[in-house]
């Protein structure tokens, strides 16, 4: 770890520190939830088929809602759309904690923001990264994004550890597993409220500056685009293809289902599950710092693709 990298973090503007804070709070919430989510649904009485279907609808709903929000964020306001996403976290957490009625859970899963994987879902990542790129100088972006990724992985790790430990402690104290799982769901909703408060503090510097114009030497030709894709359409579609393959593979081992499988197959307690995912996410987090250095040598795309082969 170079001193220059730490110095870059010290020079982060106030908006950058807020966006790091929201990343940490959000991934902590996702990590804590993912350890107990499938166990909680099973304790509510849902069958394995119903759990799998509900988690699938959750991810599909997140995609649809995220696309709807992110494609209008630059026009309607990034801060406003991030706050809307935080409200969806609160909504989903509150409904999941309040009812066991499957139709209501399904509505909350589709419309709300729930992360069965412990990873990023919802509109947050795309909007936050666009805002960060705007407020950072170009030469420091790769290093800052590496730390941004590390912060998220560490938050997921500690969230997993906290979620599993909290569920186990309350189970032992009350004699009811459901009480421990529900406490983690309530914590998830409360962290959504914390996100809402943090996003409200973002300054106009994170928004698109509609008063900026290109210099006279650069002609401003009208460009038609769909879903915000214009000159970058080709490269965005290629990147989207890579991410689709990666996400499809990740969907086969969603963290909530892995936790459920460990619990059913080996009777692993939630606290131990939290420890397992804590270690996995710690290693994943520190790999982000190594990725920044590798990218400097072989390029961003090569780093992203070739480091996935061992997975």
TORGU-12614 format. One record per residue (C-alpha): residue in one letter; x, y, z. Coordinates in steps of 0.1 Angstrom, whole numbers, plus 5000, padded with zeros to 4 digits. Layout:
<nodes>
AXYZ...
</nodes>
This chain:
<nodes>
X500050005000X501650324988X501550655008X500350824977X497250604976X496350705012X497051065004X494551054976X491850935000X492751225024X492151464996X488651334988X486051614987X483151615012X480851454986X483351184980X483451105018X479651095018X479550854989X482150625006X479950635038X476850545018X478750255001X479850125035X476350155051X474649995022X477049695018X476949645055X473249615053X473449385022X475949155039X474049125072X470749045053X472248795029X473348555057X469848525072X467448605043X466748245031X466748115066X464248375076X461948295047X462147925055X461347995092X458248195080X457047865064X457947925027X458947615007X462247594989X460547654956X458847964970X462148094984X463948044951X461148214932X461048504956X464748564954X464648544916X461848794915X463849014939X466749024915X464549074885X462749354902X465949524912X467049514876X463849684863X463749944891X467450024888X467150074850X464150294854X465850514881X469450534867X468350624832X466550934844X468951024873X470951284853X467751454842X465751444874X468651474898X471151214911X470651294948X466851264943X467150924927X469550804953X467150904980X464350724961X466550404961X467050444999X463350465004X462950144985X465449975009X463350095039X460149985022X461449635014X462949585049X459849705066X457449475047X459749175051X459949235088X456149295092X454449015072X454748655062X451948685036X453548575003X451848814979X452949115000X456448975002X456448934965X455449294959X458149414983X460749194966X459949324931X459449694939X461749724969X465549684971X466749364986X470149194981X470048814984X473648804972X475249054996X476449244965X475249574950X471649584938X469449884931X470350214914X473050314938X476350194922X475850344888X474750684901X477450694928X480250604904X479150864879X479151124907X482551014920X484051034885X482751384881X484251524913X487651344910X490551424888X491151174861X494551054873X493250944907X490050774897X491350424893X492950434928X489850584944X487550334928X489850054941X489450184976X485650234970X485449864960X487549764990X485349965014X482349785000X483849445004X484949505039X481549645048X479949335034X482349115054X481549295087X477849305078X477848925073X479648875106X477249105124X474148965109X475048605116X476148685152X473148895160X470748635148X472548365168X472648565200X468948655199X468148295190X469948185222X468448455243X464748405232X464748045221X463148145188X465248155156X462648385140X463348665165X466948675156X466348675118X463648945121X466049165141X468449155112X465649245087X464749545109X468449655111X468349645072X465449885071X467050115097X470250135076X468050225046X466850525066X470550615074X471250605036X468350845031X469851095056X473351065041X472251115005X470351435015X473751585024X475151564988X475951894972X475052014937X478551934926X477451574922X474751664897X475151704859X476152064851X473752164824X475452504820X478752354807X479252374770X482152234749X484752484737X484052664703X486652444686X484552134694X481352114673X478351994693X476651754669X473251624678X473451264688X470451034692X470550784719X468450524737X468550474774X471250744777X473550554752X475150784726X478750784714X479750514739X476950274728X479350014714X481749994743X478850004769X477149714751X480449514752X480949584788X477349494795X477849154778X480849084800X478849184831X475948964820X478148654819X479748734852X476348804868X474748484854X477548274870X477248464903X473448404902X474148034906X475748084940X473748364955X475048414991X471648365007X471148034990X474747924999X474048015035X470747815034X472547515018X475247515045X472447535072X470447255057X473347025046X475747075075X473547245102X475947535103X474747805128X474148165116X477148305136X479448055118X477948135084X478648505091X482248415099X482548215066X481248505045X483348755065X486548575055X485448535019X484548905015X487849015033X489848835006X487648974979X488049324992X491849334993X491949184958X490549524946X493749704956X495849444937X493549494907X494249864905X498049794902X497549514877X495249734856X498049994855X500249734838X497849534815X494749754812X491349774828X489549524805X492349264806X492449284844X488649254847X488448944824X491648754832X491248774870X487848604867X489248294851X490248134884X486648184897
</nodes>
